[in-house]
Amino acid sequence: MAIYPGDELRITYSIDFAHPVIGNQTHEFLPGDNHYATEVAPARTFGFAEELEMLRRNNLIRGGSLENAVVLSADRVLNPEGLRFPDEFCRHKVLDVMGDLALFGYPLIGHVVAKRGGHAMHVALLSRLLREKSAWALAKSETRSQKLETTDRDLVTASEASASGF
């Protein structure tokens, strides 16, 4: 996972699961396109039926249901209505990384690229950004592209940072 310099936030996320329904997926998202509400927000988290009991025992899915999560058996989606998008799994990962990186506290300008990531990798990258202040700079929005639709706000511009090893 890495963040590269850019003029706007762009997220490119790729996943690869050895599951016949998921497989290899890539989704690119540009928040400035105003498609978040229709293209990313509806993407549900997902899990595997054989893990449900363990997750319940560990209080990890207290509010989980077929309405807010995609549940997979060994070879199919168990939700009666199926998937909301053919690449719903990857879109949910975009949603996850957006939420995790929001913890930085400033809007981010740069190209986020993730391959086979997850929350642990997102947090590792965030931790590295916080440690390596040379990897980013604060900038006023008035010096950035108008696509950002912000006024006189601090923004983080990425130099280059990465996290790996997960």
N, C-alpha and C positions, 0 to 999 in steps of 0.2 A: 504494500500500500504506500502511496506517495501523494504529495501535493506539489504540483508544478506551478510556476508563475503563469498568470493569465490576466485578462482584462475584466473577467467576470467569474462568478462561480459556475463551474461545470463539474458534473460528477459522472464518471464512467465506471460502472461496477460490473464485474464478471464473476459468475459462480460456476462451479462444476461439481455436481453431485452424481454419484453412481446410482441414480434412481431413474427408472424409465420415464417418469413424468417430468422430472426436473432437468437432468442432463446438463449441458452447457448453455448458459444464457448470459447475455450482455445487455445492459440498458444504459443509455446516456440521457442525462437530465440537465437542462439549463433552466434554473428557477426563473430567470427573466422572461421566459416564454409564457408565464402565467398558467401553466397546465398542472400545477401541483395538486389542486383539489380534484381534478378528474383523472390524472395519470399516475400519481404516486400515493396520495393519501388513502385511496380505497384498497391498496395492496395489503393483504392480511399476513400476519406472521404465520409460520407453518411448523409442523411437527409430525412425528411419525407415531402411528397407533401403538407400536410396541413399546414406546417410551412413556406413554401417558400415565400409567400407574406410578412409575418412579417419579415423574414430575409432580404428580398430585401429592405423593408421600412427602416430598421435599418442599411443599407449598410454593411451587414455581408456576402453577397455572390455575390459581384460585378463580379467576374470572374467565378462564378459557372456555370457548364453546365453538360449535360449528358455524356460528354467525360471525365470530371475530377471528377465526383461525382456520387455516387449511390443514386438514389432517390427511395423511397419506398412509395407505397400507403398503405392502411390499411392491404392488404393481399399479395402484390407481389412487385417485383422489376420492376420499370418502364423503366429502360434502355433496349433498344431493344436487345443488346448483352448479357444481364444478368450479372452475377458476373464473375470476373476473377479467384476467388478462392471460394470454398464453405464457408471458414471462412474469407472472405475478410474484414469483419467488424472488427474482432479481430486483423487481421494483420495490419489494418490501426491504431489501437490503439497502437500497438507496434511501428509503425512509429512515432506516436505522442509522446510517452514517450521518444523515442530516441532523438527527436528534443528538447523536453523540458529539458531533463537532460543534453544535450550538453551545455545549457546555464551556467552550473556550471563552464565551462572553462577548464576542464581537462577530459581526458578519464577516465571512471569509471571501476573499477574492483569490481565485486560483483554480487549477484543474485537479480535482481529487480523482485518483485512479486507484481502484481496489480490485484485487483478484483473490477470490476464495477467502474473503475476510469475514469478520464478525465483530461483535462488540469488543472482545479482548483486543483485537488488532486496532480497531478505531481508537480505543482508549490509549493504547500504546503510542499511536501517532500523536494523539492529543498531548500525552505526557511529554513526548519528545519536543513538540512545539513549545510547550511551556518551559522546558529546560534549555532549549537552544534558541535564545532570543535573536540570534543572527539569522534564523531561518524565516523571519517575518518582520514586518514593520507596520506600525499604525499609520493610517493615512486618513485625511478628511474626505468625506464622500464628494465634496465639491470638486476634488481633483480627479475623481473617477468618472467612468462612463455614466451617462444619464439613465441607462438601462436599469441601474440599481434602485431607482425610485426612493432614494434616501436623501435627506438634506442635513448637511453639517453634522454628520455622525462619524465616529471613529470606525474604521474598517481595518481588517487585517489583510495585508497583501503578502502572499506567500513568496518566499525565495525558492527553496526546495527542501523538503523534509520527507523522510520515509520511515516506515516501521516494517520489520520483517521478523521472521523467526517463529511464527505461530503455525 
